[in-house]
Amino acid sequence: MRQGPLTGLKIVEFAGIGPGPFCGMLLSDLGADVVRVDRKGQGRGAPSDVTSRGRRSVALDLKSPDAVEACLKLMEKADGIIEGFRPGVMERLGLGPDVALKRNPKLVYGRMTGWGQTGPYAQAAGHDMNYIAITGALHAIGTKDKPVPPLNLVGDFGGGALYLAFGLLAGIVQARETGKGQVVDCAMSDGAASLMAMFYGFKGAGMWQEERRSNLLDGGAHFYDTYQCSDGKWVSIGSIEPQFYALLLEKTGITDPEFQRQMDKSMWPQLREKLAKVIATKTRDEWTEIMGGTDVCFGPVLDLDEAPKHPHNVARETFVEVAGVIQPAPAPRFSATPGKIQGPPPAIGAHTQEALAEWGFSEAEIAALA
């Protein structure tokens, strides 16, 4: 039994990598019935394939006219689809939005690419780092010496998967009001640019310098940075507001009057050096005991083994273990219709008969596809 606020929503996901599966996971975790169309063959289904959890797999040979027709029939029943191929691929398969929307005028056709469906880079290969590079985001993240890729959180998952999920749901709300579906052109470069809105605002207000680690939120400020402790581990300090900064000085025992010049940028480098020396006098756990859970705005920097064991994460059950694999639980949380992990990552074709039958295919149609 599916559970969550999106229960009853039907999504067709054309198998891809990276942000596509993550978008499908987000929708499934909140109850949507996500059927993934895979190419026939063996593979997937490992418990560690976390972003594939919670959907059913239908294996089809998309070079076959019968399989293409089956995809169109799935689209007829769907509220939305997810596809992440280069522009033009779905059209060449006979599964483009023009064809699909004729079959189902209420369909919301979600297309996710790095560069978008149009523009001079639209047909070029790329990865997360490239997409965020043209938005200003990558330039702003890193050390003074060089930009540093922030994993693939900003482009693939933040600018891509989350914006596609948001776009699909917005389109479905509109379609239910008007009876008209549409295409969602979700470019990771567009999403990453959108995520930079506040920083472009800072730039417009004259509050942002292009040099990395010279600004309030990029590690330039001594009170918003990470510091190494005596045991080689790290803590994060974000004491921006005056009352939080005053508490930081109290908890660290700092009485040096120069620290009163908190917002004097010319002082930031030397104050960072002084604060670093203080933090280096204790272990990470000692500082956590002193500042953890206070208004200092403090957090120990945990690795992937440590994070699931942190008391706050344990109390909120932020992480769960499924088939021996520790992974994030569904988010966000709903008081009346909580989401859940709807099932394990599926092997390719594991649900071909089951899912097609449930979506209205006859036994003869299923047998023909087999």
Summary of the structure (lengths in Angstrom):
residues: 370
radius of gyration: 24.5
end to end distance: 26.8
largest distance: 82.5
contacts: 1145
relative contact order: 0.15
helix: 41%
strand: 15%
